[in-house]
Amino acid sequence: MIITQVEAGHKIQLPAEWAMEFGLEKIVALEKTVAGILVRPCETMSWDEVFAKKLPMGQNVFALDLSEVSGDDFLSE
């Protein structure tokens, strides 16, 4: 067990050997659990990789029926 200080901005410093061992570079995923906070490596993606998995738009174009929607539907108290 290693004890570390929570710095300004809620930052903590992980031991360098832990970061290297678990591949914690640049971006990590945090998960709140009953036992505490789980830190996991998070893979980064380029925009090309993001858009490569984008679903293509279908050929079936449909029109929305806005006949029952008025500007009053967007007003709040």
Protein Blocks (a to p, Z undefined) as FASTA:
>chain_A
ZZddddehiiacddfklmmmnopghiacddddfklccddddddddfklmmmmpccddfbd
cdddfklpcfklmpcZZ
